[in-house]
Every structure is written in structure tokens, then in C-alpha cells.
Amino acid sequence: MAEEKRFLQKPCAYYEYAQQQSTTLGIFNQSTLQKDFHLHIFWCRYIHYCAHQKYPPNTKLHAHSFFELHCILSGTMIYNERDAEPKELSAGNFILIAPRNQHFLKKSSPDAESLAVTFEPICEDTEQGKKLQLRFDSIISMVAELDSEAYQLIELIMQEFHDNQPFCAQNVKSLLNILITNLIRTIFEEKNLTNTAEPLCDARLIDLKKYISDNPSRFFSVSELAEYLNISTRHLNNIIDDEMGISAKMFIDTQKVKQARKLLLETDLNLQQISEQLGFSDHNNFNRFFKRVEGMSPGIFRRSKGDFKDNKNN
């Protein structure tokens, strides 16, 4: 009797185990919007460094409140970070730059190409969401290797940009979600964070974040937050510096700008209304604050949302 043709490539035992897992884990009546976690992608661009760019790389020391990812497709690049050794990258590497890490592109070869993405993980106020947020907070800038699956995803992303068919932006966002989460998995595994049961962040920081988010119109001082936790300002600064590598004042500003980004991206409120909700005396003060922390004005930040089509030829 002729052997039955198989369309599945792996041995039967692999699929038998997968079947067991699917029965155990299951997915029942689930929306495609994850209740614990999803990614907000600000922009995605293909960059060829020797060509004229609508959005040239930033060669001045700067920082963001979101993650910046570069997948190096050809050539070489050198990224500098404040108080750190230069990171040299070549084709087959990716670099993930963590929020608030000051950095700049020092040098790139004429044939350098990369897929660049900026994003923010949105972790909801659930048990699993809080665990994931702690893991993201623990990530520092690092360089690692792209695998074959990552290259396949990048090829599909570039094909979507090239063909520009209906649902192009939706497909690109879906592919980027898979690409980014797979690369973050790699980082978690290298940091041995995948299955750890130990807390990765001082629980008092979680309490502070919630306290600040519950009072969006207030401007907290370091001493007020220290008093809330019943510790000294020096102790609070040490906790935040140990966990996040920033000062308590920067921590406060980061939480405030996080509230601002949410209002800018998820509501139709104008800048004056947003500034009032966040406790600013007028929108000019809000503009100055946002630009100081985020590196761009709130108007430019809002316009950058979902900007895929404008960047498909970069």
C-alpha cells in the first residue's frame, strides 16, 4: 500500500505533543486583541543609509520613552550609548535600544541597510500583564542574532510594502507583532527570564506607577512619593536607579509622558484639553515638557501614529 502523502514536515511525535498542549492550553472565544499585552507600533521604515532619506538617521545623542529596534540586513553599523562601549553590528544582527537609553548612530558603511521599528509594549492591569511589564522593565539595550524565521518575516513585511495591496498596513502590523515578540523571546531566554518565578522589579515601583496613573492631573515631587512609600528620598532614588537606571525625577516625568502618549494616541482630545487633563497650566507648558522628555512635540508624535504608507519607499 502506498504511503499516505504528508503535508506536515515534522515527525508525528511533534504534532502529538502539540495536540496535547493545544488541549491543555486551548484558545476559546478569544478576541485577536490580547487582554494582557499588545504592542503599539509607532513607525516602521526600511533604511538604506547611502541613499537619500526622507527620515535620515539621528546622529546626535538622544533618547526615547519607547523601544527602538534595528534589524541589520547588510553592511555594518556602530551605535554609541552614553557611558557604554560602542556596539558594532553587521548583517544578521539586531539591536534593541531600551527606553531612556541615550544613543546615536556613530557610523554606517555605504551598503548598510536595516529594518527599523519603534514600539511600546502595552501591558494591561492583569496578573499576566504585570508579569510581562516587569520583564520589559528589566530589558537593557543589547545586540543579538537574527534567525531564519526573522528574515522570512522581514521579507514578508517588505513584500507588503512593495505591493501596497488593500490591508497592507494591517498585515505589516501583524507581521511586526510576530517579529518583535519573537526577538524579545530571544532576549528573555538570553537573560534567563522566560520561566523565572522571582520578581524582576521592586514591588514598590508597581505601587508608585499605579499611584501616579490614578492621579493624572497631579505633579508629584520626589519627596511626596518617598513620603507615600514611607521611605527617604535618598532610598527612593536608590530603588529607582537600581531597577531602572534613572533618577526619581526622570521616573516621574516618564510616567507623566506615558499618560500624555496614551491621550494623544487613543483619544481625539486637542492639545489644550490634554494639557488640562494632565494638570498643565496651558498647552505651551505641555508642549515644552513633552518635547524635553520625548524628543519631539506632541503634535508630531500624534501625526506619527500608524505612518506606514508614507514610509514604504524609504
Secondary structure as a PSIPRED ss2 file (coil, helix, strand):
# PSIPRED VFORMAT (PSIPRED V4.0)

   1 M C   1.000  0.000  0.000
   2 A C   1.000  0.000  0.000
   3 E C   1.000  0.000  0.000
   4 E C   1.000  0.000  0.000
   5 K C   1.000  0.000  0.000
   6 R C   1.000  0.000  0.000
   7 F C   1.000  0.000  0.000
   8 L C   1.000  0.000  0.000
   9 Q C   1.000  0.000  0.000
  10 K C   1.000  0.000  0.000
  11 P C   1.000  0.000  0.000
  12 C H   0.000  1.000  0.000
  13 A H   0.000  1.000  0.000
  14 Y H   0.000  1.000  0.000
  15 Y H   0.000  1.000  0.000
  16 E H   0.000  1.000  0.000
  17 Y H   0.000  1.000  0.000
  18 A H   0.000  1.000  0.000
  19 Q H   0.000  1.000  0.000
  20 Q H   0.000  1.000  0.000
  21 Q H   0.000  1.000  0.000
  22 S H   0.000  1.000  0.000
  23 T H   0.000  1.000  0.000
  24 T H   0.000  1.000  0.000
  25 L H   0.000  1.000  0.000
  26 G C   1.000  0.000  0.000
  27 I C   1.000  0.000  0.000
  28 F C   1.000  0.000  0.000
  29 N C   1.000  0.000  0.000
  30 Q C   1.000  0.000  0.000
  31 S C   1.000  0.000  0.000
  32 T C   1.000  0.000  0.000
  33 L C   1.000  0.000  0.000
  34 Q C   1.000  0.000  0.000
  35 K C   1.000  0.000  0.000
  36 D C   1.000  0.000  0.000
  37 F E   0.000  0.000  1.000
  38 H E   0.000  0.000  1.000
  39 L E   0.000  0.000  1.000
  40 H E   0.000  0.000  1.000
  41 I E   0.000  0.000  1.000
  42 F E   0.000  0.000  1.000
  43 W E   0.000  0.000  1.000
  44 C E   0.000  0.000  1.000
  45 R E   0.000  0.000  1.000
  46 Y E   0.000  0.000  1.000
  47 I E   0.000  0.000  1.000
  48 H E   0.000  0.000  1.000
  49 Y C   1.000  0.000  0.000
  50 C C   1.000  0.000  0.000
  51 A C   1.000  0.000  0.000
  52 H C   1.000  0.000  0.000
  53 Q C   1.000  0.000  0.000
  54 K C   1.000  0.000  0.000
  55 Y C   1.000  0.000  0.000
  56 P C   1.000  0.000  0.000
  57 P C   1.000  0.000  0.000
  58 N C   1.000  0.000  0.000
  59 T C   1.000  0.000  0.000
  60 K C   1.000  0.000  0.000
  61 L C   1.000  0.000  0.000
  62 H E   0.000  0.000  1.000
  63 A C   1.000  0.000  0.000
  64 H C   1.000  0.000  0.000
  65 S C   1.000  0.000  0.000
  66 F C   1.000  0.000  0.000
  67 F E   0.000  0.000  1.000
  68 E E   0.000  0.000  1.000
  69 L E   0.000  0.000  1.000
  70 H E   0.000  0.000  1.000
  71 C E   0.000  0.000  1.000
  72 I E   0.000  0.000  1.000
  73 L E   0.000  0.000  1.000
  74 S E   0.000  0.000  1.000
  75 G C   1.000  0.000  0.000
  76 T E   0.000  0.000  1.000
  77 M E   0.000  0.000  1.000
  78 I E   0.000  0.000  1.000
  79 Y E   0.000  0.000  1.000
  80 N E   0.000  0.000  1.000
  81 E E   0.000  0.000  1.000
  82 R C   1.000  0.000  0.000
  83 D C   1.000  0.000  0.000
  84 A C   1.000  0.000  0.000
  85 E C   1.000  0.000  0.000
  86 P C   1.000  0.000  0.000
  87 K E   0.000  0.000  1.000
  88 E E   0.000  0.000  1.000
  89 L E   0.000  0.000  1.000
  90 S E   0.000  0.000  1.000
  91 A C   1.000  0.000  0.000
  92 G C   1.000  0.000  0.000
  93 N E   0.000  0.000  1.000
  94 F E   0.000  0.000  1.000
  95 I E   0.000  0.000  1.000
  96 L E   0.000  0.000  1.000
  97 I E   0.000  0.000  1.000
  98 A C   1.000  0.000  0.000
  99 P C   1.000  0.000  0.000
 100 R C   1.000  0.000  0.000
 101 N C   1.000  0.000  0.000
 102 Q C   1.000  0.000  0.000
 103 H E   0.000  0.000  1.000
 104 F E   0.000  0.000  1.000
 105 L E   0.000  0.000  1.000
 106 K E   0.000  0.000  1.000
 107 K E   0.000  0.000  1.000
 108 S E   0.000  0.000  1.000
 109 S C   1.000  0.000  0.000
 110 P C   1.000  0.000  0.000
 111 D C   1.000  0.000  0.000
 112 A C   1.000  0.000  0.000
 113 E E   0.000  0.000  1.000
 114 S E   0.000  0.000  1.000
 115 L E   0.000  0.000  1.000
 116 A E   0.000  0.000  1.000
 117 V E   0.000  0.000  1.000
 118 T E   0.000  0.000  1.000
 119 F E   0.000  0.000  1.000
 120 E E   0.000  0.000  1.000
 121 P E   0.000  0.000  1.000
 122 I E   0.000  0.000  1.000
 123 C E   0.000  0.000  1.000
 124 E C   1.000  0.000  0.000
 125 D C   1.000  0.000  0.000
 126 T C   1.000  0.000  0.000
 127 E H   0.000  1.000  0.000
 128 Q H   0.000  1.000  0.000
 129 G H   0.000  1.000  0.000
 130 K H   0.000  1.000  0.000
 131 K H   0.000  1.000  0.000
 132 L H   0.000  1.000  0.000
 133 Q H   0.000  1.000  0.000
 134 L H   0.000  1.000  0.000
 135 R H   0.000  1.000  0.000
 136 F H   0.000  1.000  0.000
 137 D H   0.000  1.000  0.000
 138 S C   1.000  0.000  0.000
 139 I C   1.000  0.000  0.000
 140 I C   1.000  0.000  0.000
 141 S C   1.000  0.000  0.000
 142 M E   0.000  0.000  1.000
 143 V E   0.000  0.000  1.000
 144 A E   0.000  0.000  1.000
 145 E E   0.000  0.000  1.000
 146 L C   1.000  0.000  0.000
 147 D C   1.000  0.000  0.000
 148 S H   0.000  1.000  0.000
 149 E H   0.000  1.000  0.000
 150 A H   0.000  1.000  0.000
 151 Y H   0.000  1.000  0.000
 152 Q H   0.000  1.000  0.000
 153 L H   0.000  1.000  0.000
 154 I H   0.000  1.000  0.000
 155 E H   0.000  1.000  0.000
 156 L H   0.000  1.000  0.000
 157 I H   0.000  1.000  0.000
 158 M H   0.000  1.000  0.000
 159 Q H   0.000  1.000  0.000
 160 E H   0.000  1.000  0.000
 161 F H   0.000  1.000  0.000
 162 H H   0.000  1.000  0.000
 163 D H   0.000  1.000  0.000
 164 N C   1.000  0.000  0.000
 165 Q C   1.000  0.000  0.000
 166 P C   1.000  0.000  0.000
 167 F C   1.000  0.000  0.000
 168 C H   0.000  1.000  0.000
 169 A H   0.000  1.000  0.000
 170 Q H   0.000  1.000  0.000
 171 N H   0.000  1.000  0.000
 172 V H   0.000  1.000  0.000
 173 K H   0.000  1.000  0.000
 174 S H   0.000  1.000  0.000
 175 L H   0.000  1.000  0.000
 176 L H   0.000  1.000  0.000
 177 N H   0.000  1.000  0.000
 178 I H   0.000  1.000  0.000
 179 L H   0.000  1.000  0.000
 180 I H   0.000  1.000  0.000
 181 T H   0.000  1.000  0.000
 182 N H   0.000  1.000  0.000
 183 L H   0.000  1.000  0.000
 184 I H   0.000  1.000  0.000
 185 R H   0.000  1.000  0.000
 186 T H   0.000  1.000  0.000
 187 I H   0.000  1.000  0.000
 188 F H   0.000  1.000  0.000
 189 E H   0.000  1.000  0.000
 190 E H   0.000  1.000  0.000
 191 K C   1.000  0.000  0.000
 192 N C   1.000  0.000  0.000
 193 L C   1.000  0.000  0.000
 194 T C   1.000  0.000  0.000
 195 N C   1.000  0.000  0.000
 196 T C   1.000  0.000  0.000
 197 A C   1.000  0.000  0.000
 198 E C   1.000  0.000  0.000
 199 P C   1.000  0.000  0.000
 200 L C   1.000  0.000  0.000
 201 C C   1.000  0.000  0.000
 202 D C   1.000  0.000  0.000
 203 A H   0.000  1.000  0.000
 204 R H   0.000  1.000  0.000
 205 L H   0.000  1.000  0.000
 206 I H   0.000  1.000  0.000
 207 D H   0.000  1.000  0.000
 208 L H   0.000  1.000  0.000
 209 K H   0.000  1.000  0.000
 210 K H   0.000  1.000  0.000
 211 Y H   0.000  1.000  0.000
 212 I H   0.000  1.000  0.000
 213 S H   0.000  1.000  0.000
 214 D C   1.000  0.000  0.000
 215 N C   1.000  0.000  0.000
 216 P C   1.000  0.000  0.000
 217 S C   1.000  0.000  0.000
 218 R C   1.000  0.000  0.000
 219 F C   1.000  0.000  0.000
 220 F C   1.000  0.000  0.000
 221 S C   1.000  0.000  0.000
 222 V H   0.000  1.000  0.000
 223 S H   0.000  1.000  0.000
 224 E H   0.000  1.000  0.000
 225 L H   0.000  1.000  0.000
 226 A H   0.000  1.000  0.000
 227 E H   0.000  1.000  0.000
 228 Y H   0.000  1.000  0.000
 229 L H   0.000  1.000  0.000
 230 N C   1.000  0.000  0.000
 231 I C   1.000  0.000  0.000
 232 S C   1.000  0.000  0.000
 233 T H   0.000  1.000  0.000
 234 R H   0.000  1.000  0.000
 235 H H   0.000  1.000  0.000
 236 L H   0.000  1.000  0.000
 237 N H   0.000  1.000  0.000
 238 N H   0.000  1.000  0.000
 239 I H   0.000  1.000  0.000
 240 I H   0.000  1.000  0.000
 241 D H   0.000  1.000  0.000
 242 D H   0.000  1.000  0.000
 243 E H   0.000  1.000  0.000
 244 M H   0.000  1.000  0.000
 245 G C   1.000  0.000  0.000
 246 I C   1.000  0.000  0.000
 247 S C   1.000  0.000  0.000
 248 A H   0.000  1.000  0.000
 249 K H   0.000  1.000  0.000
 250 M H   0.000  1.000  0.000
 251 F H   0.000  1.000  0.000
 252 I H   0.000  1.000  0.000
 253 D H   0.000  1.000  0.000
 254 T H   0.000  1.000  0.000
 255 Q H   0.000  1.000  0.000
 256 K H   0.000  1.000  0.000
 257 V H   0.000  1.000  0.000
 258 K H   0.000  1.000  0.000
 259 Q H   0.000  1.000  0.000
 260 A H   0.000  1.000  0.000
 261 R H   0.000  1.000  0.000
 262 K H   0.000  1.000  0.000
 263 L H   0.000  1.000  0.000
 264 L H   0.000  1.000  0.000
 265 L H   0.000  1.000  0.000
 266 E H   0.000  1.000  0.000
 267 T C   1.000  0.000  0.000
 268 D C   1.000  0.000  0.000
 269 L C   1.000  0.000  0.000
 270 N C   1.000  0.000  0.000
 271 L H   0.000  1.000  0.000
 272 Q H   0.000  1.000  0.000
 273 Q H   0.000  1.000  0.000
 274 I H   0.000  1.000  0.000
 275 S H   0.000  1.000  0.000
 276 E H   0.000  1.000  0.000
 277 Q H   0.000  1.000  0.000
 278 L C   1.000  0.000  0.000
 279 G C   1.000  0.000  0.000
 280 F C   1.000  0.000  0.000
 281 S C   1.000  0.000  0.000
 282 D C   1.000  0.000  0.000
 283 H H   0.000  1.000  0.000
 284 N H   0.000  1.000  0.000
 285 N H   0.000  1.000  0.000
 286 F H   0.000  1.000  0.000
 287 N H   0.000  1.000  0.000
 288 R H   0.000  1.000  0.000
 289 F H   0.000  1.000  0.000
 290 F H   0.000  1.000  0.000
 291 K H   0.000  1.000  0.000
 292 R H   0.000  1.000  0.000
 293 V H   0.000  1.000  0.000
 294 E H   0.000  1.000  0.000
 295 G C   1.000  0.000  0.000
 296 M C   1.000  0.000  0.000
 297 S C   1.000  0.000  0.000
 298 P H   0.000  1.000  0.000
 299 G H   0.000  1.000  0.000
 300 I H   0.000  1.000  0.000
 301 F H   0.000  1.000  0.000
 302 R H   0.000  1.000  0.000
 303 R H   0.000  1.000  0.000
 304 S C   1.000  0.000  0.000
 305 K C   1.000  0.000  0.000
 306 G C   1.000  0.000  0.000
 307 D C   1.000  0.000  0.000
 308 F C   1.000  0.000  0.000
 309 K H   0.000  1.000  0.000
 310 D H   0.000  1.000  0.000
 311 N H   0.000  1.000  0.000
 312 K C   1.000  0.000  0.000
 313 N C   1.000  0.000  0.000
 314 N C   1.000  0.000  0.000
